């Protein structure tokens, strides 16, 4: 398998109900992870985009959060429809989706 051009990390951290930091799991990360898997499969992007679920990446208040490398861009408070936008505009088009990015003072 060739080295992928992009690597997408989806936070799937889970914490007990009422935990002060919250978690991406309680914010809907499973739906985001599934949508990335479905889109990568439907578009046959396995060799271009690697997808990894990960634990906490820090800004829990921004969940569900996704980190894209090699750029190191974090997206937060994502909805299912945002996945297609990230894939089309950033991962394939090379242009980060500014309105979905976690603010610089947080990430």
N, C-alpha and C positions, 0 to 999 in steps of 0.2 A: 504494500500500500504506500503510495507517495505521501510525503509530508503535506498535511492540509494547509491551506492558505490562511484559514481563520480557525480559532479555537474559542468556542462558546462555553462558558461555565454558568450553570443555572444553580442558584442557591436553593437547596432543598432542606435547610436547617429546620428542625422541629424542636419545640420546647413545650413544657407543660402549660396548660391553659392558665392565663393570668400572670405569666412570667413578665417581669418589668420590661424586658427588651423585645418581647414579641418574637415573631419568627416569620420567615418567608413561607413556611408551610401553612401557617394560619392566614397568610395573605393570598394564597392561591397559586403557589409555585408549581404544583403538580400539573395544573392546566397549561402553564407556560412551557414546562418541560415536554409535555405530550405534544403540544403544538409545534415546538421546534423539531421533535422527532418525526412527526407527520409530514411537515413541510420539507425537511431534508430528504425523507424517503420519497415523497411525491415528485420532487425535483431532481432526484438522483444526484444529490450533492455530497455523497459519502466521502469522496476523495478531496473535496474542497473545504468542507466544514467538519471539524471534530466537535462533538457535543459531550459534555461531562457534567454530571450532577456533583455538587460540592456542598460542604458545610458552610457555616457562617463566614461571610466576607466582610462584615463590619457594620455597615449602615442599615441595621434592622428596620428602622423606621421608613426605609425606602422600598421595602419588599412588595412584591417579589422582584428580586434583582438578578441581573445578568451581567457578566463581565466578558468582554470580547478582547481577545488577543490576536495579533501582536500589539494592537494599539493601546490596550489597557483602558478601554472605555467602559464605564459602568452605566447601565440603564436601570431605572427603578420605577416602582409603582406601575408595573406593566399589566396590560390587559391582553387577552388572547389575540385580538386583532393587531396588536403592536408587533407580534412576532413576524408576520408577513412583511410589515414595513421595514423592520430591522434587516431581514434577509434580503429584500429587494434593494433597499437604499444603501445599506452599509456593507453587508457581507458580500453581495454581488456587485453593487454599484460603487463601492469605495467611499461613500459619503456618510459619515455618522449622522444619526437622527438627533439633532440638537434638542428638540423639544422633549425627548425621552431620557436624555442624559441626566445622571445624578449631578447636582451642582458641585462645582469645583471645591467649595468650602467643606463639603461633606466627603468627597472622594478625591 
